[in-house]
Amino acid sequence: MFKASAILFIYAETPLHAGTGSGLGAIDLPIQRERITGYPIIQASGLKGALRAEAERIAQNNDNNSSSLTKKDVVVIFGPDTKSAHEHAGALSVGDARILLFPVRSVAGVFAWTTSINALERFQRDLAMTMGNDKNKNNAYKKLKEYLDAIRKEANGKGKTGWALIGKGSSLIAGSKVMLEEFALDSTESEHVTRLGDWLADNALPSGDEYAYWHEAMPLKLAVLAEDDFRDFCKFGTEVVNRIKIDSKTKTVGEEKGLWSEEYLPSESLLYATVLATDSRKKKEDKEDYNAEKVLGTVSRLIGATPRLQLGGNETVGRGLVYVRMFHSGQGSEQ
């Protein structure tokens, strides 16, 4: 049974290709998506693998330093290597990374961070799950719920498509409309969207000094869309890049697989994943040394030490650089 949990926010700093292999449609190498909603995801195995790889890198350099992450920590938290996988499971469970904010080109304001009631309510549900009973005393969670309840009421009755709730003084307004891609959406300013943007800036966006601009921009670029519109942008608004293989001798396209297309989740996308921990599952391990809270605390220190990871493919051409940030029940609690 899981005894400690948190939310891991994942902010894409460069386009990200978490692929599924060969596609059956027009795109040769599509990204991973949920079957039902069509929303982009990063499957849990890829995310956990990236965390483990970073942990192993640190452990290899610091195994003799008891204050740092050790190889023993890696085995207990993530599980043994493939040859010894039958011995015990790791103490950490990582969920699929789900989309929360999807960037869309805008006539005004350059781009919008778009979301929907559906995406926001799923996030609230997952956040409540990680907090358990602590949600009732966590001020950050209660504020989020307050904003989402108000936004849901404002969206009620607006129809299935063609509208956007935006923050006060939003930079997205072009005339009286919000123009995303080639679509003109009826806009309504909402102070609750502004507050939601502030909440996301404070709790979800990367916290480094280099993100000061983005923190200020979040409430001005945030747009809550109709669920069908948000789904369509997530399905058809990704980046598709054509790549070509040149024969090194003839300097021409090779006969086989010379031209192919790849799909990318665009830069500035914000995703989140659940992170759950148990006491050590290693039979001979001291449970007090590796209880669930300490396991999660070790992962939190890992993320704090190296907040930038590489996810997905095409690492050598700068794809998949992300900034990760953990949010848990101890943050935003009332004193």
Secondary structure, DSSP 8 states (H G I E B T S, - for coil): ---EEEEEEEEESS-B--B-SS-SSS-SB-B-B-TTT--BEE-HHHHHHHHHHHHHHHHHHHTT-TTS--HHHHHHHH---GGGTTS---SEEE--EEEEEEEEEBSSSSEEEEEEHHHHHHHHHHHHHHHGGGGGTBHHHHHHHHHHHHHHHHHTTS-SSSEEEE-TT-TTEETTEEEETTEEEEEEE-HHHHHHHHHHHHHTS--SGGGHHHHHHHHHHEEEE-HHHHHHHHHHSSEEEEEE-B-TTT-SB-SSS-EEEEEEB-TT-EEEEEEEE-S---TTS-TTTT-HHHHHHHHHHHHHH--EEE-SS-GGGT--EEEEEEEETTTTB--
